[in-house]
Amino acid sequence: MTESARAFFCVELPPDVRKSLYDSSAALRKQFPALKWVARDSLHITLKFLGELKVSSVDDIAATFGQKLTSAGFSEIPLCTGEFGAFPGLNRARTLYIQVKGGIAALSLLASICDSTARVNGIDDDKRPFRPHVTLARARQIEHLESAKLLTPAVSSWTATAVTLMKSELTRAGSIYTPIKVWKLGGD
């Protein structure tokens, strides 16, 4: 491991859900080839992006999160997909996503524990509210993606069973994700 690591907290998706999301965005990939599409096996729900961390601080962050998660007493979270959307909006998109619905109150609480963990460990808060989603693609420049709202994605349902502290290595071919630590929801 190098002296620093780019990291984030996330909920990983089951393989069948990743495949369903990827397949349901096929028409959009053809319609908007200029977007940088997330690889199927990299689809996830980001709870908190931590940025570049000193490797020496990763263990402290993991320990803090583990304590907070244990004291919160989480159980598994039922989730499902919603509509396509974009940040900041479909008419001037930088990020194309699919909404996540279901146990949003529990998922939001989980994200707030990630935020609290970051603050305790000296990581600045980005001040943006948590909006549960799975990023499908990013735009190098502003794109007009209004036609995405005309498509109905396949609905996928699953249960979030764990939270992962993930390392992200940026490469020309896309990000390579490696789990640093995984915590099960609802027990060990």
Contacts in CASP RR format, 6 or more apart in sequence:
PFRMAT RR
TARGET T0000
AUTHOR 0000-0000-0000
METHOD contacts of the structure
MODEL  1
MTESARAFFCVELPPDVRKSLYDSSAALRKQFPALKWVARDSLHITLKFL
GELKVSSVDDIAATFGQKLTSAGFSEIPLCTGEFGAFPGLNRARTLYIQV
KGGIAALSLLASICDSTARVNGIDDDKRPFRPHVTLARARQIEHLESAKL
LTPAVSSWTATAVTLMKSELTRAGSIYTPIKVWKLGGD
1 55 0 8 1.000
2 55 0 8 1.000
3 54 0 8 1.000
3 55 0 8 1.000
4 52 0 8 1.000
4 53 0 8 1.000
4 54 0 8 1.000
4 55 0 8 1.000
5 52 0 8 1.000
5 53 0 8 1.000
5 55 0 8 1.000
5 58 0 8 1.000
5 167 0 8 1.000
5 180 0 8 1.000
6 51 0 8 1.000
6 52 0 8 1.000
6 53 0 8 1.000
6 167 0 8 1.000
6 168 0 8 1.000
6 169 0 8 1.000
6 170 0 8 1.000
7 50 0 8 1.000
7 51 0 8 1.000
7 53 0 8 1.000
7 58 0 8 1.000
7 61 0 8 1.000
7 165 0 8 1.000
7 166 0 8 1.000
7 167 0 8 1.000
7 168 0 8 1.000
7 180 0 8 1.000
8 46 0 8 1.000
8 47 0 8 1.000
8 48 0 8 1.000
8 49 0 8 1.000
8 50 0 8 1.000
8 51 0 8 1.000
8 165 0 8 1.000
8 166 0 8 1.000
8 168 0 8 1.000
9 46 0 8 1.000
9 47 0 8 1.000
9 48 0 8 1.000
9 50 0 8 1.000
9 65 0 8 1.000
9 114 0 8 1.000
9 117 0 8 1.000
9 163 0 8 1.000
9 164 0 8 1.000
9 165 0 8 1.000
9 166 0 8 1.000
10 44 0 8 1.000
10 45 0 8 1.000
10 46 0 8 1.000
10 47 0 8 1.000
10 163 0 8 1.000
10 164 0 8 1.000
10 166 0 8 1.000
11 44 0 8 1.000
11 45 0 8 1.000
11 47 0 8 1.000
11 77 0 8 1.000
11 79 0 8 1.000
11 107 0 8 1.000
11 110 0 8 1.000
11 160 0 8 1.000
11 162 0 8 1.000
11 163 0 8 1.000
11 164 0 8 1.000
12 44 0 8 1.000
12 162 0 8 1.000
12 164 0 8 1.000
13 21 0 8 1.000
13 43 0 8 1.000
13 44 0 8 1.000
13 45 0 8 1.000
13 134 0 8 1.000
13 158 0 8 1.000
14 158 0 8 1.000
16 156 0 8 1.000
16 158 0 8 1.000
17 43 0 8 1.000
17 81 0 8 1.000
17 156 0 8 1.000
17 158 0 8 1.000
18 40 0 8 1.000
18 41 0 8 1.000
18 43 0 8 1.000
19 40 0 8 1.000
20 81 0 8 1.000
20 154 0 8 1.000
20 156 0 8 1.000
21 40 0 8 1.000
21 43 0 8 1.000
21 81 0 8 1.000
21 98 0 8 1.000
21 134 0 8 1.000
21 136 0 8 1.000
21 153 0 8 1.000
21 154 0 8 1.000
21 156 0 8 1.000
22 40 0 8 1.000
22 43 0 8 1.000
23 154 0 8 1.000
24 98 0 8 1.000
24 153 0 8 1.000
24 154 0 8 1.000
25 37 0 8 1.000
25 84 0 8 1.000
25 98 0 8 1.000
25 136 0 8 1.000
25 137 0 8 1.000
25 153 0 8 1.000
27 151 0 8 1.000
28 84 0 8 1.000
28 96 0 8 1.000
28 136 0 8 1.000
28 137 0 8 1.000
28 145 0 8 1.000
28 148 0 8 1.000
28 151 0 8 1.000
29 35 0 8 1.000
29 37 0 8 1.000
29 137 0 8 1.000
31 147 0 8 1.000
32 96 0 8 1.000
32 137 0 8 1.000
32 143 0 8 1.000
32 145 0 8 1.000
34 139 0 8 1.000
34 140 0 8 1.000
34 143 0 8 1.000
35 96 0 8 1.000
35 137 0 8 1.000
35 138 0 8 1.000
35 139 0 8 1.000
35 143 0 8 1.000
36 137 0 8 1.000
36 138 0 8 1.000
36 139 0 8 1.000
36 140 0 8 1.000
37 136 0 8 1.000
37 137 0 8 1.000
38 135 0 8 1.000
38 136 0 8 1.000
38 137 0 8 1.000
38 138 0 8 1.000
39 174 0 8 1.000
42 175 0 8 1.000
42 177 0 8 1.000
43 134 0 8 1.000
43 135 0 8 1.000
43 136 0 8 1.000
44 134 0 8 1.000
44 164 0 8 1.000
44 166 0 8 1.000
44 177 0 8 1.000
45 79 0 8 1.000
45 100 0 8 1.000
45 107 0 8 1.000
45 132 0 8 1.000
45 133 0 8 1.000
45 134 0 8 1.000
45 160 0 8 1.000
46 135 0 8 1.000
47 107 0 8 1.000
47 110 0 8 1.000
47 111 0 8 1.000
47 114 0 8 1.000
47 130 0 8 1.000
47 163 0 8 1.000
48 111 0 8 1.000
48 114 0 8 1.000
48 115 0 8 1.000
48 117 0 8 1.000
48 118 0 8 1.000
49 126 0 8 1.000
50 61 0 8 1.000
50 118 0 8 1.000
50 123 0 8 1.000
51 123 0 8 1.000
53 61 0 8 1.000
53 123 0 8 1.000
57 121 0 8 1.000
58 165 0 8 1.000
58 180 0 8 1.000
60 121 0 8 1.000
61 117 0 8 1.000
61 118 0 8 1.000
61 121 0 8 1.000
61 165 0 8 1.000
62 165 0 8 1.000
62 180 0 8 1.000
62 181 0 8 1.000
64 117 0 8 1.000
64 120 0 8 1.000
64 121 0 8 1.000
65 113 0 8 1.000
65 114 0 8 1.000
65 117 0 8 1.000
65 163 0 8 1.000
65 165 0 8 1.000
65 183 0 8 1.000
66 183 0 8 1.000
68 113 0 8 1.000
68 116 0 8 1.000
68 117 0 8 1.000
69 110 0 8 1.000
69 113 0 8 1.000
69 163 0 8 1.000
69 183 0 8 1.000
72 109 0 8 1.000
72 113 0 8 1.000
73 186 0 8 1.000
74 106 0 8 1.000
74 109 0 8 1.000
74 110 0 8 1.000
74 185 0 8 1.000
74 186 0 8 1.000
75 106 0 8 1.000
75 185 0 8 1.000
75 186 0 8 1.000
76 159 0 8 1.000
76 160 0 8 1.000
76 161 0 8 1.000
76 185 0 8 1.000
76 186 0 8 1.000
77 102 0 8 1.000
77 103 0 8 1.000
77 106 0 8 1.000
77 107 0 8 1.000
77 110 0 8 1.000
77 159 0 8 1.000
77 160 0 8 1.000
77 185 0 8 1.000
78 102 0 8 1.000
78 103 0 8 1.000
78 157 0 8 1.000
78 158 0 8 1.000
78 159 0 8 1.000
78 160 0 8 1.000
79 100 0 8 1.000
79 101 0 8 1.000
79 102 0 8 1.000
79 103 0 8 1.000
79 107 0 8 1.000
79 132 0 8 1.000
79 157 0 8 1.000
79 158 0 8 1.000
79 159 0 8 1.000
79 160 0 8 1.000
80 100 0 8 1.000
80 101 0 8 1.000
80 102 0 8 1.000
80 155 0 8 1.000
80 156 0 8 1.000
80 157 0 8 1.000
80 158 0 8 1.000
81 98 0 8 1.000
81 99 0 8 1.000
81 100 0 8 1.000
81 101 0 8 1.000
81 134 0 8 1.000
81 153 0 8 1.000
81 154 0 8 1.000
81 155 0 8 1.000
81 156 0 8 1.000
81 157 0 8 1.000
82 98 0 8 1.000
82 99 0 8 1.000
82 100 0 8 1.000
82 101 0 8 1.000
82 153 0 8 1.000
82 155 0 8 1.000
83 98 0 8 1.000
83 99 0 8 1.000
83 149 0 8 1.000
83 152 0 8 1.000
83 153 0 8 1.000
84 96 0 8 1.000
84 97 0 8 1.000
84 98 0 8 1.000
84 99 0 8 1.000
84 136 0 8 1.000
84 148 0 8 1.000
84 149 0 8 1.000
84 151 0 8 1.000
84 153 0 8 1.000
85 93 0 8 1.000
85 96 0 8 1.000
85 97 0 8 1.000
85 98 0 8 1.000
85 99 0 8 1.000
85 133 0 8 1.000
85 145 0 8 1.000
85 148 0 8 1.000
85 149 0 8 1.000
86 93 0 8 1.000
86 94 0 8 1.000
86 95 0 8 1.000
86 96 0 8 1.000
86 97 0 8 1.000
86 145 0 8 1.000
86 148 0 8 1.000
87 93 0 8 1.000
87 94 0 8 1.000
87 95 0 8 1.000
87 97 0 8 1.000
88 94 0 8 1.000
90 144 0 8 1.000
90 145 0 8 1.000
90 146 0 8 1.000
90 148 0 8 1.000
90 149 0 8 1.000
91 144 0 8 1.000
91 145 0 8 1.000
91 146 0 8 1.000
92 142 0 8 1.000
92 143 0 8 1.000
92 144 0 8 1.000
93 139 0 8 1.000
93 142 0 8 1.000
93 143 0 8 1.000
93 144 0 8 1.000
93 145 0 8 1.000
94 138 0 8 1.000
94 139 0 8 1.000
94 142 0 8 1.000
94 143 0 8 1.000
95 135 0 8 1.000
95 137 0 8 1.000
95 138 0 8 1.000
95 139 0 8 1.000
96 135 0 8 1.000
96 136 0 8 1.000
96 137 0 8 1.000
96 138 0 8 1.000
96 139 0 8 1.000
96 143 0 8 1.000
96 145 0 8 1.000
96 148 0 8 1.000
97 133 0 8 1.000
97 134 0 8 1.000
97 135 0 8 1.000
97 136 0 8 1.000
98 133 0 8 1.000
98 134 0 8 1.000
98 136 0 8 1.000
98 153 0 8 1.000
99 132 0 8 1.000
99 133 0 8 1.000
100 107 0 8 1.000
100 132 0 8 1.000
100 133 0 8 1.000
100 134 0 8 1.000
101 132 0 8 1.000
104 132 0 8 1.000
107 130 0 8 1.000
107 132 0 8 1.000
107 160 0 8 1.000
108 130 0 8 1.000
108 132 0 8 1.000
110 163 0 8 1.000
111 130 0 8 1.000
111 132 0 8 1.000
112 130 0 8 1.000
114 163 0 8 1.000
115 125 0 8 1.000
115 130 0 8 1.000
118 124 0 8 1.000
118 125 0 8 1.000
119 125 0 8 1.000
160 185 0 8 1.000
161 184 0 8 1.000
161 185 0 8 1.000
162 182 0 8 1.000
162 183 0 8 1.000
162 184 0 8 1.000
162 185 0 8 1.000
163 182 0 8 1.000
163 183 0 8 1.000
163 185 0 8 1.000
164 179 0 8 1.000
164 180 0 8 1.000
164 181 0 8 1.000
164 182 0 8 1.000
164 183 0 8 1.000
165 179 0 8 1.000
165 180 0 8 1.000
165 181 0 8 1.000
165 182 0 8 1.000
166 177 0 8 1.000
166 178 0 8 1.000
166 179 0 8 1.000
166 180 0 8 1.000
167 177 0 8 1.000
167 178 0 8 1.000
167 179 0 8 1.000
167 180 0 8 1.000
168 175 0 8 1.000
168 176 0 8 1.000
168 177 0 8 1.000
169 175 0 8 1.000
169 176 0 8 1.000
169 177 0 8 1.000
169 178 0 8 1.000
END
